[in-house]
Amino acid sequence: MSRPRTALRALALAAVTAVTTTALAPVATSPAAADDGRGTYLGVFREVGQLTAAADGFRADAGVEPASVQWFEAWSNQRPFPVAQARALWSRGILPHWTWEPWDPTLGVTDPAQIDLEAILDGEWDSYIRARGAELASLGTPVLVRWGHEFNGDWYPWAVSRNGNDPQEYVAAYRHVHELVTAAGATNVQWVWTFNASSSPAASWNAPELAYPGDAYVDWVGIDGYNWGDGPSWDPTGRHWTSFDGVIGDAYRTATRLAPGKPITVAETASSEDGGDKAAWIRTMLADVAAGRYPQLRLLTYFDELKEEAWAFTSSPAAHQAFAAGVADPWFAGTGRELALVARPGATPTPTVEPTPTVEPTPTVEPTPTPTVEPTPTPEPTPTPTLEPTQAPSTCSASLTVLGSWPGGFQAEVRVTAGTAPLTAWTTAFALPSGGSVRNGWSGTFASSGGTTTVGNAAWNGTLAPGATTTYGFLATGTAPTTPVPVSCS
């Protein structure tokens, strides 16, 4: 049974309903200009203790570094975001990819004690969300965050088909989480909205496009889909062997229609060994992707586990050989530093309402959920530091340092130092060399006009004692500056 809605929650849902029609048919946006638009980056999920260990294992088995390592975290664990591990990935050139699941996996999907969308919209999880947002902000590097994935299935409590939910309620909850994280200063997050390749139930009201949060809340469109083969755990007598295109093709076309300007990721995929030739399945998947059959598919994450099925690409010598040979194609050679430039984050939405609690959903048992796991590493840029303070010491000074560079892009940090008087706010400005352009920034508010980028403090780092410092960072396209870049500060 659904619980009574608070007035604030009703307002949030009304706001969603008001924009649902336009969200279903977004205006096409121009593709991200941060890279050349070609190539597909490799991601991996491996359930291991340390994220870097997942990267090490993938590199040892596949012969290449992943551009991204994915791992899963259930809200019920109440664990902080693993900042140090994520930074260790980024230092190797690997983009962290966090699947953030609002549930308690030890409970049934409709258990009355389960986390649900109503509890999120009623504000019961706000302090938890804000704390994770502050940790994400402190990371100081780009990060992919995938919240509430596979909502069009029926195996998670946030699913549209469960607990009295509907598409508008899912959208309202997604936006609420996004807004709280962003308000905590985590402008370095790239948000991955992910649907399952097939809806369950396959009803018109459960179509993924009905639960699209809107372009301003989505940086990547994700698709999850597996070749379950014959006799899977949920249908022991069924025959479900399906090609990669059979799994993903229709969903890919849905994604391109729904969000024509967004990069697409296959955020989870793998093949069973049962019912067909897994090595051939892998060869065809990688060959089709490398041939450009899915031009908007920019990140392919392999679910490299022995779980409900023998998903791992090392499940047989033939599958292992096919995977290692396929990913050696230059099409997959991009690093996580380059991957971070693919999506231009959506405009920051203005926060809506913040509710207050009430009570629960209703029980029933459930089908087969999806995985939980860890990450994998990738290469890294070439540092060329450059510092440059400017500005009256009585106000503040700022210096820009290039932390790393790669062909066509670089990462930089700006350190702001208060002068002889305390600050309650600060604003900096700089101009990159010709051809340079900021594409993604964090720990500050960014604006560009002409060739000048102006960055003000975030909500949490504007107050500085005399002589105290803070930093913000950004990714940029173009050639890294080799001479000091003047930065004004006031």
Secondary structure, 3 states (H helix, E strand, C coil): CCCCCCHHHHHHHHHHHHHHHHHHCCCCCCCCCCCCCCCCEEEEEECCCCHHHHHHHHHHHHCCCCCEEEEEEEHHHCCCCCHHHHHHHHHCCCEEEEEEECCCCCCCCCCCCCCCHHHHHCCCCHHHHHHHHHHHHHHCCCEEEEECCCCCCCCCCCCCCCCCCCHHHHHHHHHHHHHHHHHCCCCCEEEEEEEECCCCCCCHHHCHHHHCCCHHHCCEEEEECCECEECCCCCCCCEECCCHHHHHHHHHHHHHHHCCCCCEEEEEECECCCCCCHHHHHHHHHHHHHCCCCCCEEEEEEECCECCCECCCCCCHHHHHHHHHHHCCHHHCCCHHHHCCCCCCCCCCCCCCCCCCCCCCCCCCCCCCCCCCECCCCCCCCCCCCCCCCCCCCCEEEEEEEEEEECCEEEEEEEEEECCCCECCCEEEEECCCCCEEEEEECCEEEEECCEEEEECCCCCCCECCCCEEEEEEEEECCCCCCCCCEEEC
